[in-house]
Amino acid sequence: MSSKYNKWYHPYKPAKQFNKKVAYFSMEFGIDQALKIYSGGLGFLAGSHMKSAFELKQNQIGIGILWKYGYYDQNRNDDQTLKVDFTEKHYDFLEDSGLEVEIKIHDNASVKVRAMVLKPEIFGTVPIYLLTTDVDRNDHLSRTITNHLYDSNEVTRVSQSIVLGIGGAKIVEALGGADVYHLNEGHALPAFYYLKDKGIKKNQMVFTTHTPVAAGNEEREARHLNRCGFFGKFLSQKELEKEVVNGGMINYTVAALRMAKKSNAVSKLHAKVAKDMWKGFEAISNIIPITNAQNQKFWQDTSIKKAAAKKNAKAYTKRKKELKKVLFQEVFNQTGKQFDPNTLTIVWARRFAAYKRADLLLFDIERFERLISNGNYPVQIIWAGKPYPFDYGAIDTFNYLVNYSKPKPNITILTGYEIELSRKLKYGSDIWLNTPRITREASGTSGMTAAMNGSVNVSTNDGWIPEFVKNEKNCFVFPEVDHNLPAWDQDKIDSDSLYDILENKVLPLYYSTPKKWQDIVFQSIDNVLPEFGSKRMATQYYKELY
């Protein structure tokens, strides 16, 4: 099958400063509500990057996986608790590139990998090649490798890395090769092993680390990976010994840091944390900060943008109320609760990872009850987010919030947290609540897109926030807690800070001095752009990493 996408192609002549051919590998891309191949922040970030690469005419392509069942569909059981559904997806806007490669997995089983392409004109991205093993000539087991993003089966997960890494590298080869190979996180690590074997030099390989949480940095038994075909060929005992750390393990992050000419963390604070985290390992590349960012064109409401540019408080308030009504229609539809657009609305929405503390507001239940029943300063609170489908602790937290909020008229939790709901929540909230334990959030980009739409961040001083914060002028930041304290103690101090900020600062300002509140809103919009827009980020990658 002939296709213009079976060779390196862009619908434009690349801009001179972005002329290097870059292949960007990512396990997930969050590009549009219609394409469900992402789970959270990593995907949103990659999607914004591919959009800005297109807007800047960069000579870049994306390499990802076409997940047959996506991440999962978040619905409700009959008692409103979380229900995980896996539904097959179909996308008629993807084109078959005509490219197919073979990879070896487990004892030389040959697996066919086909590349579908997301064309630039569909969502305004650079071409993105999405790999699938759901190919007629593969056996049943091979066809299921690309079924589920972050499959819970260990062997399948390893196979997914081989498909993305080696399958992806072979697709790039078929397209004519790249000048730079960029791994967004360690999932595609087999690409580096394969490319090194093919004579690709160290100065062509770069790496982004996202995860300051030890558990998030994949580490697997080296002999097992060797049998799986992880390295693109079978390594001898001697060769394997050069790669292992921590008593016979391959740590994906350490291996990528060693093979890349240069690496980056995703905020200034994260660069410090990452350097400290990996300093005990020899021969790792320099880790520079390139702070994550989000695509303004996709995420910012145009009327909000215009009102903020003119500092037109009347136009801003009118538009914000309209956007609140759209969000509250969703609340009404899902939960039967009628929220009021004149009431201060707090949103906590992101992945339900334990360190993000979705339930921090409820740690002192008496104080929380006072907060939500204060007639002088009424509040409305919405939670949303997807736990990992097999993280039963996170699902339990989600269900606790469901059951707690059921009888309360002004607090609720929504399901179906994907791009479209995320946008509604950012458009319709007054406060964007961000509560990770300090040093655990590498960047945390949701607060950026919230700020673009006049939702004021109330946050711990983590991730990107230290680069943005003008406390009580563009956001409200918790006093910093010693992150070496036991989690229980950190949580106690932070929850007290949160109640103090809401009771003594946010609520009185919003209701008693609306002009001052409006100043904070406008200052927040001014300060988030262009610094935290992804055009800055995509440019910085070319200048500093490639």
N, C-alpha and C positions, 0 to 999 in steps of 0.2 A: 504493500500500500504506500503510495507516495504522499508526502505531506511536507509542507515547508518547515514543519516542526521536527523533521528527522535530521536537521542540522542546526547549528547554533543560529538562532533567529531572533530579531527584535523588529517591531514595526517602525522603528526610528533609527537614525544614525546616532550611536551613543555619543554623549557629550565628551569633549576632549579630556576633561579631568577624571572622567569615570570610564575610561576606555578599556581598562583591564578586564579580562573575562573572569567572572567570579561565579562559582557554583556554591550555593548556600543550602546545606543539608539540615533539615529539621524534621523531627518526629511528628510535629503537628503544625498546622497553619490555621489561624482564625481569621478568615477573610470576609465571610458573609454568612448571614443566618442560613442561607440555602445550602451551604457546603459544610457538612458536620464532621470535620476531621480534626477537631481540637478538643482539649479538655479545659484549658484555662490560660493563665498569664503567658506561658511560653508560646502558645499558639497565637494569642492576640498580638504579642510582640512581633512574631515572625510575619504575621499578616500585614501589620502596619509597615514593617520593613520592606516587604515586597511591593506595597502600594507606593511608598515614597521612592523606591528605586525606579519605578515606572515614571513617576512624576518628574524625577530628576534626569531621566534618560540614561540610567546606568546600564552597563553591559553585564548584567547579572541575571542568573536564573535560579529558581528554587527547585529543590529535590525533596520530595516528601512521599507519603504513602496514602493510597486511596483506601481508607478504612471502610470495609463493607458494611459494618454495623455502627460506624462512628465510635464515639466514646460510650454513651448510653443515653437513652431517653428517660428524662426524669419525670415521673408521674406520681400518682398517689394510690395507696391501698384504700380499701373501703372505709378505714377510720382516719383518713387524711395523712397517715404517715408515709414515709418515702417508699416509692416503688421503682425498682430498676427494670427498665424494659430494653431489650435489644431488637431493633427493627432494621431490616435490610434497607439500605439507601440506594437510590437510583438518581443519576445526574445526566441528563441528556445534553448538557452544555459542555461536557468534556469531550475532547477529540482524541481518537486513537492516534498516537504519534507514528505508529508503524514500527516503532523500535521495540525489540525484544531481546533480552540477554539471558544467559544461563548462569546459575551459580550452583556451587556444591554445598549441600548442607547434610551433616550427619552421614558418615560412612559413604561419602561420594554419591548420595542421592542427588540427581540433577534436577534443579527446580527452575522453571521458566518464570522470568519476571518481565512483565509488559508495562510500558510507560504510556499512561494517558496524559494529555496535556490540558492545563487550564490556560486558555488563550487570553492575551492581554485585554481584549475588548470586553470580556465578560464582566470583570470586577475592577479593571484598572490596575492590574498588577503586571510585573514582568512575567514571562512564561514560567509556569510551575509544572514540573513533571511529577506526576503522582503514580507511584509504582503499585502494581497488583500482582499477586500470585494466583488470583482467581481466574486461571487460564485453562482452557479445555484440556490441554495435553498434560496437565499436572495431576498427580494422584490426589485423592480426597484430602489427605493430611496437609499436603503442600498448599492446596487451595485455601486452607483455613488460616494460613500464617497471617494474612493481612485482613482478617475478620475484625479484630477488636483492638483499638488503641490501648496500649498498656495492658495487654492480656495478663491474666493472673497466673497462667501456667509458665513456669520458669523457662522451660525448653522453647516454648513459643516466643517468649520475650527475646531470647538469644537469637532465634531465627529471624525475628523482626529487625534486629540490629544488623544482621548479615544482609538481609534484603535491602534495607536503607543504605547501608554502608557500601558493600561490594556491588550489589545490584545497581545502586545509584551511581557509583564511580564508573561502572561499565557503560551506563547510559550516557554519562558525560563524555566518556571516551568516544562513543558512537556519534555524539554530536560534534566531535572535533576537539574535545579536550578543553580544559580551562587553564587560566594563568594562576588562579588562586582557588583553593578548596577550603571552604569555611564550614566547620561543624558547629551548629548551634546546640550546645549541650553534648554530652558524651554518647548519646544513643547510636550515632552512626560511626562509632570508633573503627569498626572493621575497614572503613574506607581508607583510613590513614595507613593501615598495614598493607592493604592491597596496592595503594598508590606508591608507597615506598618501594615495594617490590618491582613496580613498573618503571622505576627510575625517576619518579616525581620527587623533586628536591624539598628539603625541609622548609626552604624560604617560600614555598608555594602552599604551605599548610598553616591555617590559623584556627583558633578555637575560642569559643565563648563558654565560660562556666556560669551557671545560674544559681547553683544550689549551696547555700551555706549550712544546710542541714545534712549531717553525715549520712543519714539513711537515704537521702536523695541521690547520693553519688554511688552509682551502681558498682558493685564489686562481686566478682564471681570466681569460682575455682578455675585455675588456669588449665589444668588437664582436661576438665570438662569442656571448656571453651575450645580447646585444641581439637577435641574429638568432634565438636559441632561444626568445625570449619570456619571459626571466627576470624582466623588470621589469613584466610585466603589460600592457605596451603598448610600442610601439616608441619608443625615446628618440631625440631629435635629437642631432646631434654635440655641440651646446652643452650639452644636458642630461647627456649621457654624460660629458663632460669634468669635470663637477662631482663625479661618483661615483668617478673612477679614482684609483688610487695606483700607485706603483712602475712608472711608465712604461706606462700603458694597461691596468692590471689592476684587477679588482674583487677586493678581499680581503674575504671573507665576514665575518670577525671585525671588521675596521675599519668596514665598512659598518653592521653591526649595532650596534656601539658608538656610532656617530654618530647612528643613528636612534632608539635607545632613550633614554628619560628617565633611566634608571638601569640599571646592569649589575652583575653579581656574579661574583666568582671563587669557587672551591669549597674554599678553605682560606685561613687567614690568610697563610701563606707564599705561596700561589699569587696572592693579591691583590697582594702586593709584586712578584712576578715579572711579573704581567700588566701592572701599572702601568708598570713599567720597559720592558717589551716594546713597549708601544703609545704611549709618551710622545711619540714623534716625530710623531704624527698629530694634526692639528687637530680641534677640536670633538667629541672623543669624550666619552661620558658618564662620570660618576664610577663607579669599580669598587670595590664594597664586598665584604668577605668574608662568604659564607654557607657554612659548612663542610658538605660532604656528610655524609650519614648513612644509616643502614639501618634497615629495619623490624624492630623487636624481636620482634613477635608471629610474624612469618614465619620469622625466622632463628634465634632462640634456642631451644634445647632446654628444655622445661619442667622436666624433672628437674634439669638443671644449674642452672637459674634458682632452683629451690627450695633445692637444696643450698647454693648460694652465699649466698642470703639468710640462711640459718641458720648459715653457716660450718661446715657439716657435712662434714668432710673424708672421712669414711667413705662417706657417701652419694654424694659427688662422685666418689670413686675408683671405686666400684662402677659408677656410671653411665658414667663415661668409658671403662671397660674394655668395657662393652657396646657403646658407640658405636664403639670401635676395632675390635671384632670385625665389626661391620657393614661398616666401611670395608675391613677386611682380606679380607672375603669378596669384595668387588669386585676387590681386588688378585689374589686367588687365581683368581677367575673369568677375569680378563683375561690374567694372566701366568703362572699356575701357581705363583706364589711364596707361601710360607706365612709371613706376618708374625706377630710375637709381641706380644700386647697389653701385656706387661710392659716392652717396650723403648721407649725414647724415640723418638718418631716426628716427623720434620721434614717439612713440606709446603711446596713452592713451587708455587702454582697461580694463574694469571692469564693475560691475553693474552700471547702470545709476541712482544711488541714488543722491538726490540733494546735500547732504553734500560733495560728492566726486568731484563736480564742473567740469564736463566734458568740459564745455565751458570757463574755466578760461583763456585759451589762447586768447580768443576773447573779453575779457572785455575792452581792449583798442584797438579798431579796427584799428586805424591809425598805431599804433605800430606793430600790428599783420601783417598788410599789408606790412609794411617795412621788417619785418622778413621773410616773405615768398617770397619776390621779390628781396632779396639781392643776386646779381649775384656773388659776391666774396665768400660768404658763403651760398651756396644753402642748403635748407632743404626740407624734405618730411615729411608730417604728416599724420598719420593714426589714426582714432578713431574706436573703436568697443566696444560693450557691450549691455547687455539686460536691458532695463527698465522693472520694474514690469508691466505686461500686462494691468493693470488698473490704473497705475500711469500716468495720462494724462499730468502732468507737465513735468515728465521725458521724455515721448514720444515726447512732444513738443520741448524739448532741442535736442533730437535725430534728429528730422525732421528739426530743424533750422540748424544743422550741415550738414545734407544732402543737403539742398537747398543752403547753403552758399558755400559749397565745389564744387558743381556741375560744375561751369565754371572754376574752378581753376585747373591747370594741376598737381599740386604737393601736394594737400591735398585731403583726401578722408575719407569716413566712410564706414565700412564693416558691413554686416549683417551675421547672422549665428554664433554668438559668443558662441561657446561651446568649449569643451576640445581641439579638433583638431585645430581650428583656434587660440585658446589661445596659443597653442604650437608653431604654425607657427609665431605668432607675437613676442613671446619671443625669438625664434631662429633668427628672421630676423630683429630685431630692434637694433639701436645703443643706443637709449635713452628710458628708461621706465619712463614715466611721471606719478607722483602720487600726486594728489592735494587736499586731503581732508582737511576740516577745522580742525584745531588742537583739539585733544582730542575726535574726533568723530569716528576715525578709530581704532577699537580695536586692530587689528594686521595688516591686509592688506598683504596677503601672495603672491600676484602676483609679487611683486617686488623681492621676494626671487628667484622664478624660472626664472625671467628675468636675475637677477644677475648671476645665475648658467650658463647662456648662453652668458655672456659678454655684456648684455644690461645694461648700466649704469643708476642707479636710479637718477632722478632729482625729489626731493620730499619735501613736508613739513615734519617737524620733529615730525611725529606722528606714532602711532602703534609700529611696530617692529623696525623702522628706528633708534630711539635713541640708541638701543642696537648694531647697526651695523655701525653707521656713523663714518667715518673719513673724514670730509668734504674736498672736492677737492682732496682726495687721493683714495677713493673708491666709492664716489658718490658726488652729489651736493645737499646741503640742504638749503632751504629758511631760512632766519633769522626768529626767532620765533616771532609770533604775539600774543598779549594778546587775549586769546580766549573769554574773557568777553566783548570785543568790539562788537558793532553791526555788523551783518554779512556783511553789505555793506562795512564797514570800513576795516574789515579783508580781504575781497575780493580785495579791492583797493590796499592794501599794498602787499598782496601776488601776485597779477598779476604783479605789478611793479617789485617785486623781481624775478619773473619768467622770464620776459623779460631781466632783468639785467643779470641773470645767463646765459641765452642762448646767448645773444648778446656779453657779455664781457668775458665769461669764456668758455662755452662749444664749441661754434662754432670756435673761434680762436684756441683753443687747438686741436680740431679734424682736422682742415685743415692746421694749420701752424706748429704745433709741434706734428706730429703723434706718435712719440716715447713716448712722455709724455702721450698722450691719451691711448696708448697701456698699459702703466704702470698702469693707473687707471683701465682699463678693467681687467687686470690680478689680481690686488689687490682686486677688487670687487669679482672675482670668488674665490680667496683664502679665503676671509673673510666670505663669505656666508656659506661655508662648513668647517667642519661638523656641525657647531653651528645651522644653520637653515635648516638642513636636518631632516626628520621626524624620523629617528632612534633615534636621541637624544631625541626628544619629546616623542616618544612611551616608551622609557626607563624611562624618567623622570616621566611619569604618574604612572608607576608601583612603582617607588621609593617613590614619594612624595604624590601621591593622593590615590593610592590603598592600 
